[in-house]
Amino acid sequence: MAPTVAGVGKGSLFKRGDAASPEIFTTVVEITKIGKFGVEKPAVEATSLDSTMEDFVLSLQKGGAISIEGNALPDSTTQGATSGLKSDIASEARKNFKIVYPTALGGKTYTFTALVTKWEEGDIDPKGVVKVSFSLQVVQGANWAANASTPFYYA
């Protein structure tokens, strides 16, 4: 049996675009976990009156939600309420983001557009690091094409 060639997520980056032209992506500091991401294409019931069995067709693709966790740095320019992810909730702005894999995983970059829909900070205790989490809803995107030069869109 050949040894595995799997890699670990160490060195992965979560980046947030500034909406400028050209757009500059800044790494969100001290992110400790990027949740699962992808797309879904739900099956919709489409049975006709002369069918002998239920029938289905695929509906519109939709991007999923992505959870991001990290060490809480509320005054950070990339996490905070002034210019970071937390400010994106108040502004309701669609932002471009990138997930960058480390070289060990091929260095792939996934680019997508999302709304920040949730911010939570906490579990505060005297022996633990205060954590922060954000939820993002992908609003445009489809194929998660790695190394795309522009945000992906539903095809």
N, CA, C and O of each residue as an XYZ file, in Angstrom:
620
protein
N       0.852     -1.185      0.000
C       0.000      0.000      0.000
C       0.891      1.240      0.000
O       1.848      1.332      0.769
N       0.567      2.177     -0.862
C       1.345      3.413     -0.961
C       1.017      4.337      0.210
O      -0.116      4.351      0.689
N       1.998      5.106      0.671
C       1.717      6.061      1.756
C       0.790      7.169      1.254
O       0.772      7.486      0.064
N       0.038      7.738      2.159
C      -0.895      8.804      1.788
C      -0.151     10.044      1.300
O       0.977     10.314      1.711
N      -0.793     10.772      0.434
C      -0.256     12.057     -0.026
C      -1.152     13.197      0.466
O      -1.061     14.326     -0.017
N      -2.027     12.879      1.445
C      -2.915     13.896      2.015
C      -2.091     14.965      2.731
O      -1.008     14.688      3.247
N      -2.611     16.167      2.755
C      -1.933     17.265      3.444
C      -2.814     17.834      4.544
O      -4.011     17.550      4.599
N      -2.231     18.624      5.405
C      -2.978     19.279      6.479
C      -3.252     20.725      6.089
O      -2.630     21.262      5.173
N      -4.183     21.343      6.790
C      -4.595     22.708      6.469
C      -3.664     23.801      6.962
O      -3.911     24.978      6.697
N      -2.602     23.447      7.670
C      -1.666     24.451      8.187
C      -1.155     25.319      7.040
O      -0.684     24.807      6.024
N      -1.250     26.618      7.211
C      -0.807     27.546      6.176
C      -1.919     28.035      5.268
O      -1.686     28.885      4.409
N      -3.138     27.506      5.447
C      -4.274     27.996      4.662
C      -4.600     29.425      5.076
O      -4.343     29.818      6.214
N      -5.160     30.193      4.165
C      -5.490     31.595      4.434
C      -6.934     31.881      4.062
O      -7.472     31.302      3.118
N      -7.557     32.783      4.818
C      -8.875     33.301      4.485
C      -8.699     34.789      4.214
O      -8.263     35.533      5.093
N      -9.035     35.228      3.001
C      -8.782     36.613      2.596
C     -10.080     37.319      2.233
O     -11.027     36.711      1.735
N     -10.095     38.625      2.498
C     -11.259     39.479      2.254
C     -10.866     40.577      1.288
O      -9.849     41.245      1.476
N     -11.687     40.766      0.236
C     -11.420     41.792     -0.757
C     -11.846     43.168     -0.290
O     -12.717     43.301      0.570
N     -11.218     44.209     -0.868
C     -11.520     45.591     -0.472
C     -12.477     46.299     -1.430
O     -12.784     47.474     -1.227
N     -12.956     45.608     -2.471
C     -13.914     46.139     -3.450
C     -13.328     47.259     -4.315
O     -14.067     47.905     -5.059
N     -12.035     47.496     -4.234
C     -11.402     48.517     -5.064
C     -11.118     47.928     -6.454
O     -11.325     46.738     -6.693
N     -10.651     48.768     -7.341
C     -10.259     48.306     -8.662
C      -8.840     48.789     -8.949
O      -8.631     49.991     -9.113
N      -7.874     47.902     -9.013
C      -7.981     46.455     -8.852
C      -8.199     46.081     -7.379
O      -7.757     46.776     -6.465
N      -8.884     44.976     -7.192
C      -9.203     44.539     -5.835
C      -7.985     43.938     -5.148
O      -7.241     43.151     -5.733
N      -7.803     44.328     -3.895
C      -6.714     43.806     -3.073
C      -7.327     42.946     -1.983
O      -8.278     43.356     -1.318
N      -6.781     41.763     -1.804
C      -7.265     40.832     -0.785
C      -6.302     40.817      0.385
O      -5.095     40.649      0.207
N      -6.846     40.996      1.596
C      -6.067     41.025      2.823
C      -6.403     39.792      3.650
O      -7.573     39.434      3.787
N      -5.393     39.150      4.194
C      -5.606     37.972      5.036
C      -6.287     38.377      6.338
O      -5.820     39.281      7.031
N      -7.394     37.708      6.673
C      -8.056     37.923      7.961
C      -7.186     37.245      9.016
O      -6.880     36.057      8.913
N      -6.792     38.016     10.033
C      -5.798     37.531     10.997
C      -6.349     36.487     11.958
O      -7.522     36.510     12.331
N      -5.480     35.586     12.339
C      -5.672     34.565     13.372
C      -6.921     33.713     13.189
O      -7.629     33.415     14.152
N      -7.182     33.326     11.950
C      -8.254     32.373     11.681
C      -7.726     30.981     12.032
O      -6.619     30.609     11.642
N      -8.529     30.223     12.768
C      -8.101     28.898     13.213
C      -8.840     27.762     12.511
O      -8.418     26.607     12.576
N      -9.951     28.096     11.835
C     -10.716     27.043     11.160
C     -11.580     27.659     10.069
O     -12.250     28.670     10.278
N     -11.548     27.026      8.904
C     -12.447     27.373      7.800
C     -13.337     26.156      7.606
O     -12.853     25.059      7.327
N     -14.647     26.356      7.754
C     -15.589     25.240      7.627
C     -15.715     24.743      6.197
O     -15.117     25.296      5.274
N     -16.495     23.700      6.032
C     -16.732     23.111      4.717
C     -17.371     24.137      3.787
O     -18.105     25.021      4.228
N     -17.081     24.005      2.491
C     -17.692     24.889      1.509
C     -17.953     24.119      0.218
O     -17.312     23.105     -0.057
N     -18.891     24.610     -0.556
C     -19.259     23.972     -1.811
C     -20.564     24.533     -2.322
O     -20.965     25.635     -1.947
N     -21.221     23.784     -3.170
C     -22.512     24.203     -3.724
C     -23.510     23.068     -3.611
O     -23.149     21.913     -3.383
N     -24.751     23.418     -3.773
C     -25.833     22.448     -3.750
C     -26.724     22.723     -4.954
O     -26.952     23.877     -5.316
N     -27.220     21.665     -5.565
C     -28.175     21.782     -6.657
C     -29.362     20.895     -6.286
O     -29.376     19.707     -6.611
N     -30.364     21.472     -5.602
C     -31.467     20.661     -5.084
C     -32.308     20.029     -6.194
O     -32.493     20.606     -7.266
N     -32.805     18.838     -5.908
C     -33.757     18.177     -6.793
C     -35.156     18.679     -6.455
O     -35.537     18.748     -5.286
N     -35.917     19.028     -7.492
C     -37.275     19.534     -7.326
C     -38.240     18.527     -7.935
O     -38.022     18.042     -9.046
N     -39.290     18.220     -7.220
C     -40.277     17.251     -7.688
C     -40.963     17.794     -8.941
O     -41.404     18.943     -8.959
N     -41.055     16.966     -9.997
C     -41.624     17.396    -11.282
C     -42.502     16.310    -11.887
O     -42.530     16.154    -13.108
N     -43.219     15.559    -11.059
C     -44.038     14.452    -11.523
C     -45.247     14.961    -12.304
O     -45.945     15.873    -11.861
N     -45.485     14.364    -13.462
C     -46.668     14.728    -14.260
C     -47.799     13.753    -13.965
O     -47.591     12.704    -13.356
N     -48.987     14.112    -14.402
C     -50.164     13.288    -14.120
C     -50.093     11.899    -14.748
O     -50.719     10.966    -14.246
N     -49.348     11.748    -15.825
C     -49.264     10.434    -16.467
C     -48.031      9.642    -16.024
O     -47.743      8.590    -16.596
N     -47.317     10.116    -15.040
C     -46.136      9.413    -14.534
C     -46.545      8.197    -13.721
O     -47.601      8.187    -13.088
N     -45.709      7.183    -13.744
C     -45.943      5.998    -12.911
C     -45.022      5.988    -11.696
O     -45.058      5.071    -10.875
N     -44.201      7.022    -11.602
C     -43.246      7.132    -10.497
C     -42.903      8.610    -10.326
O     -42.952      9.372    -11.291
N     -42.565      9.009     -9.131
C     -42.165     10.402     -8.937
C     -40.984     10.730     -9.834
O     -40.107      9.898    -10.063
N     -40.979     11.962    -10.338
C     -39.898     12.403    -11.202
C     -39.313     13.690    -10.633
O     -40.013     14.460     -9.975
N     -38.038     13.919    -10.888
C     -37.342     15.080    -10.335
C     -36.471     15.726    -11.404
O     -35.982     15.063    -12.319
N     -36.292     17.024    -11.266
C     -35.341     17.771    -12.082
C     -34.452     18.564    -11.124
O     -34.829     18.831     -9.983
N     -33.282     18.929    -11.605
C     -32.395     19.728    -10.772
C     -32.788     21.196    -10.855
O     -33.116     21.705    -11.927
N     -32.751     21.860     -9.724
C     -33.104     23.269     -9.607
C     -31.848     24.124     -9.751
O     -30.802     23.646    -10.187
N     -31.969     25.376     -9.382
C     -30.850     26.298     -9.439
C     -29.783     25.937     -8.419
O     -30.087     25.526     -7.300
N     -28.549     26.095     -8.817
C     -27.442     25.912     -7.882
C     -27.486     27.008     -6.837
O     -27.902     28.133     -7.112
N     -27.054     26.666     -5.640
C     -26.907     27.700     -4.623
C     -25.643     27.444     -3.831
O     -25.266     26.305     -3.552
N     -25.012     28.531     -3.485
C     -23.825     28.428     -2.650
C     -24.244     28.156     -1.227
O     -25.336     28.545     -0.810
N     -23.417     27.516     -0.504
C     -23.736     27.207      0.875
C     -23.264     28.279      1.830
O     -22.817     29.353      1.427
N     -23.373     27.962      3.092
C     -22.859     28.834      4.143
C     -21.484     28.323      4.542
O     -21.229     27.119      4.525
N     -20.606     29.240      4.900
C     -19.256     28.896      5.335
C     -19.055     29.467      6.730
O     -19.364     30.632      6.977
N     -18.545     28.658      7.632
C     -18.233     29.162      8.969
C     -16.730     29.371      9.080
O     -15.928     28.559      8.619
N     -16.380     30.480      9.702
C     -14.984     30.853      9.921
C     -14.804     31.038     11.420
O     -15.607     31.715     12.062
N     -13.768     30.449     11.979
C     -13.491     30.598     13.410
C     -12.074     31.112     13.596
O     -11.193     30.865     12.772
N     -11.871     31.833     14.694
C     -10.534     32.342     14.958
C     -10.385     32.838     16.379
O     -11.312     32.762     17.185
N      -9.205     33.346     16.668
C      -8.940     34.001     17.944
C      -9.526     35.410     17.853
O      -9.265     36.131     16.890
N     -10.304     35.796     18.834
C     -10.990     37.093     18.800
C      -9.999     38.243     18.932
O      -9.240     38.328     19.898
N     -10.026     39.119     17.939
C      -9.217     40.339     17.938
C     -10.139     41.477     17.518
O     -10.082     41.927     16.374
N     -10.995     41.954     18.439
C     -12.047     42.899     18.074
C     -11.552     44.235     17.541
O     -12.308     44.933     16.865
N     -10.322     44.611     17.818
C      -9.791     45.874     17.293
C      -9.031     45.687     15.987
O      -8.477     46.644     15.447
N      -9.003     44.472     15.484
C      -8.293     44.175     14.241
C      -8.985     44.821     13.051
O     -10.212     44.904     13.011
N      -8.207     45.274     12.091
C      -8.797     45.856     10.880
C      -9.443     44.795      9.999
O     -10.240     45.137      9.126
N      -9.121     43.509     10.201
C      -9.724     42.462      9.374
C     -10.880     41.732     10.051
O     -11.661     41.059      9.379
N     -10.999     41.856     11.386
C     -12.113     41.226     12.099
C     -13.103     42.242     12.659
O     -14.280     41.918     12.818
N     -12.671     43.438     12.957
C     -13.410     44.386     13.776
C     -14.602     45.067     13.132
O     -14.915     44.864     11.959
N     -15.260     45.893     13.956
C     -16.487     46.578     13.567
C     -16.243     47.807     12.706
O     -17.172     48.299     12.065
N     -15.015     48.314     12.675
C     -14.722     49.515     11.890
C     -14.513     49.190     10.424
O     -15.085     49.845      9.553
N     -13.692     48.176     10.143
C     -13.376     47.887      8.746
C     -13.242     46.398      8.450
O     -12.799     46.029      7.362
N     -13.611     45.540      9.388
C     -13.420     44.105      9.209
C     -14.702     43.348      8.933
O     -15.718     43.928      8.547
N     -14.636     42.041      9.140
C     -15.786     41.174      8.892
C     -17.022     41.596      9.676
O     -18.143     41.510      9.176
N     -16.808     42.054     10.907
C     -17.947     42.485     11.728
C     -18.647     43.677     11.087
O     -19.869     43.793     11.175
N     -17.897     44.558     10.449
C     -18.503     45.723      9.791
C     -19.330     45.320      8.569
O     -20.236     46.048      8.162
N     -19.018     44.160      7.985
C     -19.756     43.708      6.804
C     -21.204     43.356      7.131
O     -22.066     43.423      6.254
N     -21.482     42.984      8.376
C     -22.876     42.701      8.763
C     -23.668     43.997      8.742
O     -24.757     44.051      8.170
N     -23.130     45.040      9.362
C     -23.835     46.326      9.431
C     -24.022     46.944      8.045
O     -25.073     47.518      7.759
N     -23.014     46.828      7.187
C     -23.098     47.447      5.864
C     -23.930     46.628      4.882
O     -24.360     47.143      3.849
N     -24.158     45.354      5.199
C     -24.895     44.437      4.332
C     -24.267     44.343      2.941
O     -24.955     44.067      1.959
N     -22.970     44.571      2.869
C     -22.273     44.589      1.588
C     -21.863     43.186      1.161
O     -21.411     42.375      1.970
N     -22.029     42.925     -0.117
C     -21.482     41.709     -0.701
C     -19.991     41.935     -0.871
O     -19.558     42.960     -1.397
N     -19.226     40.981     -0.425
C     -17.769     41.096     -0.502
C     -17.205     39.876     -1.221
O     -17.808     38.803     -1.230
N     -16.048     40.065     -1.814
C     -15.326     38.958     -2.416
C     -14.340     38.413     -1.390
O     -13.716     39.162     -0.638
N     -14.218     37.096     -1.382
C     -13.341     36.411     -0.443
C     -12.518     35.373     -1.194
O     -12.865     34.960     -2.301
N     -11.425     34.965     -0.569
C     -10.593     33.897     -1.099
C     -10.236     32.934      0.023
O      -9.954     33.339      1.150
N     -10.256     31.667     -0.311
C      -9.700     30.634      0.552
C      -8.478     30.112     -0.193
O      -8.588     29.632     -1.321
N      -7.314     30.209      0.442
C      -6.059     29.819     -0.197
C      -5.498     28.605      0.529
O      -5.232     28.650      1.730
N      -5.324     27.533     -0.210
C      -4.732     26.319      0.357
C      -3.212     26.465      0.430
O      -2.622     27.213     -0.350
N      -2.582     25.759      1.357
C      -1.121     25.783      1.420
C      -0.523     25.019      0.237
O      -1.219     24.269     -0.447
N       0.754     25.216      0.013
C       1.462     24.558     -1.079
C       1.323     23.037     -1.001
O       1.213     22.370     -2.029
N       1.329     22.491      0.211
C       1.217     21.038      0.394
C      -0.085     20.487     -0.179
O      -0.169     19.302     -0.501
N      -1.103     21.342     -0.309
C      -2.385     20.934     -0.886
C      -2.566     21.523     -2.287
O      -3.691     21.651     -2.769
N      -1.475     21.872     -2.923
C      -1.532     22.354     -4.295
C      -1.638     23.858     -4.442
O      -1.628     24.363     -5.565
N      -1.742     24.596     -3.329
C      -1.808     26.050     -3.400
C      -3.044     26.582     -4.099
O      -3.026     27.707     -4.600
N      -4.101     25.819     -4.146
C      -5.328     26.248     -4.823
C      -5.938     27.467     -4.140
O      -5.844     27.627     -2.923
N      -6.560     28.318     -4.939
C      -7.264     29.491     -4.424
C      -8.706     29.432     -4.898
O      -8.963     29.305     -6.095
N      -9.643     29.522     -3.970
C     -11.067     29.546     -4.280
C     -11.573     30.956     -4.008
O     -11.385     31.483     -2.911
N     -12.209     31.566     -4.991
C     -12.712     32.936     -4.878
C     -14.227     32.907     -4.961
O     -14.790     32.205     -5.801
N     -14.897     33.668     -4.092
C     -16.359     33.680     -4.074
C     -16.866     34.993     -3.513
O     -16.119     35.738     -2.879
N     -18.139     35.273     -3.747
C     -18.807     36.461     -3.224
C     -19.788     36.010     -2.146
O     -20.511     35.031     -2.329
N     -19.810     36.730     -1.017
C     -20.664     36.310      0.092
C     -21.121     37.505      0.926
O     -20.560     38.598      0.856
N     -22.148     37.252      1.705
C     -22.615     38.176      2.741
C     -22.201     37.605      4.090
O     -22.325     36.401      4.318
N     -21.715     38.450      4.978
C     -21.443     38.011      6.348
C     -22.782     38.083      7.084
O     -23.362     39.160      7.224
N     -23.263     36.944      7.547
C     -24.604     36.861      8.132
C     -24.610     36.696      9.647
O     -25.654     36.842     10.282
N     -23.453     36.392     10.232
C     -23.451     36.141     11.678
C     -22.072     36.419     12.249
O     -21.051     36.134     11.624
N     -22.065     36.975     13.435
C     -20.837     37.217     14.198
C     -21.102     36.792     15.621
O     -22.120     37.173     16.200
N     -20.205     36.006     16.201
C     -20.303     35.609     17.609
C     -18.914     35.646     18.223
O     -17.928     35.252     17.601
N     -18.860     36.125     19.450
C     -17.607     36.139     20.186
C     -17.870     35.492     21.528
O     -18.937     35.668     22.115
N     -16.908     34.751     22.005
C     -17.119     34.227     23.332
C     -16.532     32.881     23.606
O     -15.642     32.377     22.921
N     -17.065     32.358     24.604
C     -16.607     31.444     25.601
C     -15.406     32.106     26.258
O     -14.253     31.866     25.900
N     -15.721     32.939     27.222
C     -14.697     33.677     27.951
C     -14.461     32.972     29.275
O     -15.369     32.838     30.096
N     -13.238     32.526     29.467
C     -12.893     31.938     30.755
C     -11.435     32.290     31.063
O     -10.682     32.656     30.160
N     -11.037     32.183     32.320
C      -9.710     32.657     32.703
C      -8.547     31.845     32.127
O      -7.408     32.311     32.147
N      -8.811     30.649     31.618
C      -7.719     29.810     31.117
C      -7.774     29.596     29.613
O      -6.952     28.860     29.067
N      -8.728     30.225     28.932
C      -8.874     29.956     27.506
C      -8.766     31.203     26.649
O      -8.952     32.325     27.121
N      -8.461     30.983     25.383
C      -8.408     32.062     24.407
C      -9.836     32.402     24.008
O     -10.632     31.503     23.734
N     -10.167     33.675     23.972
C     -11.499     34.107     23.533
C     -11.575     33.898     22.018
O     -10.684     34.313     21.276
N     -12.627     33.263     21.586
C     -12.800     32.910     20.185
C     -13.843     33.802     19.516
O     -14.664     34.432     20.183
N     -13.792     33.840     18.189
C     -14.764     34.549     17.380
C     -15.182     33.616     16.251
O     -14.391     32.798     15.782
N     -16.430     33.746     15.822
C     -16.870     32.989     14.650
C     -17.732     33.888     13.775
O     -18.454     34.760     14.258
N     -17.631     33.645     12.483
C     -18.409     34.356     11.481
C     -19.062     33.334     10.569
O     -18.483     32.284     10.288
N     -20.266     33.639     10.108
C     -20.925     32.821      9.094
C     -21.079     33.665      7.847
O     -21.453     34.836      7.916
N     -20.789     33.066      6.711
C     -20.919     33.744      5.428
C     -21.851     32.942      4.545
O     -21.782     31.713      4.509
N     -22.727     33.640      3.830
C     -23.610     33.005      2.863
C     -23.109     33.348      1.474
O     -23.069     34.518      1.094
N     -22.727     32.327      0.713
C     -22.278     32.549     -0.660
C     -23.473     33.016     -1.479
O     -24.517     32.363     -1.500
N     -23.312     34.156     -2.154
C     -24.430     34.723     -2.916
C     -24.222     34.635     -4.416
O     -25.186     34.715     -5.178
N     -23.009     34.474     -4.845
C     -22.725     34.249     -6.260
C     -21.604     33.247     -6.311
O     -20.669     33.299     -5.512
N     -21.698     32.347     -7.240
C     -20.656     31.359     -7.369
C     -21.237     30.014     -7.664
O     -22.401     29.745     -7.368
N     -20.418     29.156     -8.254
C     -20.971     27.867     -8.608
C     -19.985     26.740     -8.501
O     -20.177     25.825     -7.699
N     -18.953     26.779     -9.275
C     -18.142     25.587     -9.453
C     -16.914     25.520     -8.560
O     -16.158     24.551     -8.637
N     -16.698     26.495     -7.738
C     -15.520     26.512     -6.873
C     -14.268     26.201     -7.684
O     -13.390     25.466     -7.232
N     -14.194     26.775     -8.896
C     -13.039     26.546     -9.763
C     -11.789     27.096     -9.092
O     -11.696     28.291     -8.811
N     -10.846     26.228     -8.842
C      -9.612     26.644     -8.171
C      -8.809     27.565     -9.075
O      -8.764     27.393    -10.293
N      -8.177     28.544     -8.446
C      -7.277     29.480     -9.100
C      -7.961     30.363    -10.135
O      -7.324     30.827    -11.081
N      -9.264     30.596     -9.954
C      -9.972     31.510    -10.842
C      -9.477     32.921    -10.581
O      -9.212     33.288     -9.437
N      -9.352     33.712    -11.634
C      -8.835     35.070    -11.474
C      -9.923     36.047    -11.043
O      -9.621     37.138    -10.560
N     -11.172     35.669    -11.213
C     -12.291     36.528    -10.797
C     -13.267     35.684    -10.009
O     -13.222     34.457    -10.100
N     -14.156     36.304     -9.232
C     -15.137     35.521     -8.491
C     -15.952     34.642     -9.441
O     -16.304     35.072    -10.539
N     -16.248     33.428     -9.023
C     -17.016     32.561     -9.893
C     -18.490     32.920     -9.812
O     -18.940     33.495     -8.821
N     -19.219     32.593    -10.819
C     -20.653     32.876    -10.898
C     -21.380     31.627    -11.359
O     -20.805     30.749    -12.003
N     -22.646     31.570    -11.016
C     -23.437     30.436    -11.468
C     -23.471     30.399    -12.975
O     -23.663     31.425    -13.627
N     -23.288     29.232    -13.522
C     -23.314     29.096    -14.974
C     -24.683     28.620    -15.425
O     -24.912     28.442    -16.622
